[in-house]
């Protein structure tokens, strides 16, 4: 994952204000109905609207290695399941699409966990002790916070730390803090009550804050997404 | 949830502005009172700020186009053309080749079927085709004699036949194929008795003697066609194939050639057209067959190149087989072609 993996502009994820969402939902509804009738162009417009956000969810939950392929697969799944989708109540195409994306990401993380179990631990993996994980790498003392802030590596570090969280916590953090969905839409995407989302989000932020503090203090070294992914996959196993 | 967890959840919701005014006021008061609570808040706020300050990842170039392309492929009405689209060209080519082969072999096969037919006249003698109605046994069956069995007509030279005929056997003798007028079937079927050898069956040829109402007779045995030499001296061998010998037990002998002056001549219009068509088909088949034989080897390499997305130069030319090799299509695949085909099949979803 290089620094070029992040946009330099002020482009931010689509915020889910209720007014914007209702207008977007109406536009989505027309496009969805056309796409269900076989209009490929309408589905293409839906993809134009949401492919960057879906890619962002995938990238932040699963890393950038297979994010493009997984994003494409998610849209294909959505296309195949589109005829089952109905607009009623609070259901929106965007929430439905994000749900497919999150579920696909969780499945991908589980698949990686199974593969890691077969292949064995990586030498980059932290050593697990009774007092927690200890990095195999020597901490980089040159990483002061202000230097890190100037680097795009901060972005990478953030995602590496997020990747250490359990899938459920990772999903809550990704949707609310990274994709900046509101609570209601995030809860609808994760198909959980609002209170559950608040609880998961609080725990996720707490875990992230602790690890981020360790990283800034030089007690946690991130050797790329691979090592972080394996640690997170162990948490997947405990969560199941 | 533990107390610490509850504190974190409340602080998290406070940072997002999701607490009620009373709850928010309570958090504010505690932040002013507790340094530890303030540290917890600062840690969480910092983490939240870091998370929300991250830029979205740059979407790879071409991802949207790939999504649209795949969607279009799956939304085509003919099921899963994404798989079959790559076979469309070769399938079309194969269909065209099949159509050509059908066009070539259908008239050819029809021609050979005609040659093998025991009843149909040989195509090399159009006159026989023209006289086909005279050689068909049906007229004698449809118009039986009054007394059966009866020798409907006796060939002039078949001197040994009267005994067989009188023994209740009926004959039809195929007249040698000569361009002539049509014989009178009613006269032939109405001949009451075998005529003396060497004399034409003149009475049998008289239409006046034909009974106006056909009389039912016993069903005749399976008729066979026998070539009987005519009085004009034309041998049976020269007249065409002998389908059954006159000496066979059940023979319907037709009267020797009898000319009725006032009966219209049968014009061989249809057989000429049929022959022309068949000859055209044969010639066209030979030309196309030669063309296919000459280009099949080259075309096969081109077709495989399209199917496997492999340049023709990597496949190499197909190997021409011997023409008379059993089961040969006229060419064989090279090893490179087989590998390309296998890889292409493996790439199919």
Interface residues (C-beta under 8 A of the other chain):
Chain A: X4 X5 X6 X7 X8 X11 X12 X13 X35 X38 X39 X40 X43 X44 X47 X48 X51 X52 X53 X55 X56 X59 X60 X64 X67 X68 X71 X72 X75 X76 X79 X80 X154 X155 X158 X159 X162 X173 X176 X177 X178 X180 X183 X198 X199 X201 X202 X203 X205 X206 X208 X209 X210 X212 X213
Chain B: X1 X5 X8 X9 X11 X12 X13 X16 X18 X43 X44 X46 X47 X48 X50 X51 X52 X54 X55 X56 X57 X58 X59 X60 X63 X64 X66 X67 X68 X70 X71 X72 X74 X75 X77
